[in-house]
Amino acid sequence: MRYLTSILIFLFLSACNQKQETVQGQWIKGNEQKKLETIENQFRGFDMAMVETGYRYQELYWAGQDENWKYADYQLEKIQKTIENGLERRPKRAQSAQHFLTVTLPQMREALKKRDTVVFNKNFQMLTNSCVSCHAMEKVPFFTVKTPTERQSPIRK
């Protein structure tokens, strides 16, 4: 995501330096600083990272239930990257996320190596508890996380 963000900003700034005014997207107005602020606002803060994390959390769960371990590995990797990207935008959330990034995700990674649904389910519950704990530390305990009960994705093994 950081790489993509850098590319988008580079392309945007390159387009801003062109003399032509025929390019779509002229809703971004102002000087370069104001334009960068507008782009940052569109990327938003940690809330969008949590939307993606929630989606990947569900996919991780169903991958474990299907014993689709490569897909589970993929989702876990993306959860970590999404949270890291969110922390880049909102570093004040880093302390709350520290345990999740340094303990919970590595434990889940080790569980996935075992390729065992029972081990996966035990660690998935710990991951869920860690989500709830982080939300409490961030003073949003009403963001309750529970194990998915209904599959929304068409991805199957």
C-alpha positions in Angstrom: 0.0 0.0 0.0 2.9 2.4 0.8 4.4 1.7 -2.6 1.0 2.3 -4.3 0.5 5.5 -2.3 3.9 6.7 -3.4 3.1 6.0 -7.0 -0.2 7.7 -6.8 1.3 10.8 -5.2 4.1 10.9 -7.8 1.6 10.6 -10.7 -0.6 13.2 -9.1 2.3 15.7 -8.7 3.5 14.9 -12.2 0.1 15.7 -13.6 -0.1 18.9 -11.6 3.1 20.1 -13.2 1.7 19.7 -16.7 0.3 22.7 -18.5 -2.7 20.9 -19.9 -6.0 21.3 -18.1 -7.8 18.4 -20.0 -7.2 15.7 -17.3 -10.1 14.4 -15.3 -10.0 14.8 -11.6 -9.9 18.6 -11.3 -11.8 18.4 -8.0 -8.5 18.6 -6.2 -7.9 22.3 -5.9 -5.5 24.7 -4.3 -1.7 24.8 -3.9 0.4 21.7 -3.7 0.1 21.6 0.1 -3.7 21.8 -0.1 -3.8 19.2 -2.8 -1.7 16.8 -0.7 -4.0 17.4 2.3 -7.0 16.5 0.1 -5.4 13.3 -1.0 -4.5 12.4 2.6 -8.1 13.0 3.5 -9.3 10.7 0.8 -7.0 7.9 2.2 -8.5 8.6 5.6 -7.2 7.4 8.9 -7.3 4.1 10.7 -11.0 3.5 10.1 -10.5 2.4 6.5 -7.7 0.1 7.7 -10.2 -1.5 10.0 -12.7 -2.0 7.2 -10.1 -4.0 5.2 -8.9 -5.8 8.4 -12.5 -6.9 9.1 -12.9 -8.3 5.6 -9.6 -10.2 5.8 -10.4 -11.4 9.3 -13.6 -13.1 7.9 -11.6 -14.5 5.0 -8.9 -15.8 7.3 -11.6 -17.6 9.4 -13.3 -19.3 6.5 -9.9 -20.2 5.0 -9.1 -22.0 8.2 -12.4 -23.8 8.3 -11.8 -24.9 4.6 -8.2 -25.9 5.4 -7.2 -23.6 2.6 -3.9 -22.9 4.3 -2.3 -20.9 1.5 -5.3 -18.6 1.4 -5.2 -18.2 5.2 -1.4 -17.4 5.0 -2.3 -14.7 2.4 -5.0 -13.2 4.5 -2.8 -13.1 7.6 -0.1 -11.3 5.6 -2.6 -8.8 4.3 -4.0 -8.1 7.8 -0.5 -7.3 9.1 0.2 -5.0 6.1 -3.2 -3.3 6.4 -2.6 -2.5 10.1 0.9 -1.3 9.4 -0.3 1.0 6.7 -3.1 2.3 9.0 -0.5 3.0 11.7 1.6 5.0 9.2 -1.4 7.3 8.8 -2.4 7.2 12.5 0.8 6.5 14.6 -1.1 7.4 17.8 -2.7 3.9 17.5 0.7 2.1 17.5 0.8 1.4 21.2 -2.5 -0.4 21.2 -1.6 -2.4 18.1 1.8 -3.4 19.4 0.7 -6.7 21.1 -1.4 -7.6 18.1 1.5 -7.1 15.7 4.3 -8.6 17.8 2.5 -11.4 19.6 -0.9 -12.3 18.2 0.0 -12.3 14.5 3.2 -14.3 14.9 1.3 -16.8 17.0 -1.3 -17.2 14.3 1.4 -17.5 11.7 2.9 -20.4 13.7 -0.5 -22.0 14.1 -1.1 -21.9 10.3 2.2 -23.8 9.8 0.6 -26.7 11.7 -2.1 -27.0 9.1 -4.6 -28.2 11.8 -8.1 -26.8 12.1 -8.2 -27.4 15.9 -5.0 -25.4 16.4 -6.2 -22.8 14.0 -9.5 -22.3 15.8 -7.8 -22.0 19.2 -5.5 -19.3 17.8 -8.2 -17.6 15.9 -10.1 -17.1 19.2 -6.9 -15.6 20.7 -6.7 -13.3 17.7 -10.3 -12.3 18.2 -9.7 -11.6 21.9 -6.7 -9.4 20.9 -9.0 -7.4 18.5 -11.4 -6.8 21.3 -8.6 -5.8 23.7 -7.2 -3.3 21.2 -10.6 -1.8 20.7 -11.0 -1.4 24.4 -7.6 0.3 24.7 -8.6 2.7 21.9 -11.8 3.5 23.8 -14.1 1.9 21.3 -15.2 -1.2 23.2 -18.5 -1.1 21.3 -16.6 -2.4 18.2 -17.1 -5.9 19.4 -15.5 -8.6 17.3 -17.0 -12.1 17.1 -16.1 -15.2 15.1 -17.9 -15.1 11.8 -21.1 -17.2 11.5 -22.1 -16.5 7.9 -19.8 -16.7 4.9 -20.1 -13.7 2.6 -17.2 -14.4 0.2 -17.5 -16.7 -2.8 -13.9 -18.0 -2.2 -13.9 -21.7 -1.5 -11.2 -24.3 -1.5 
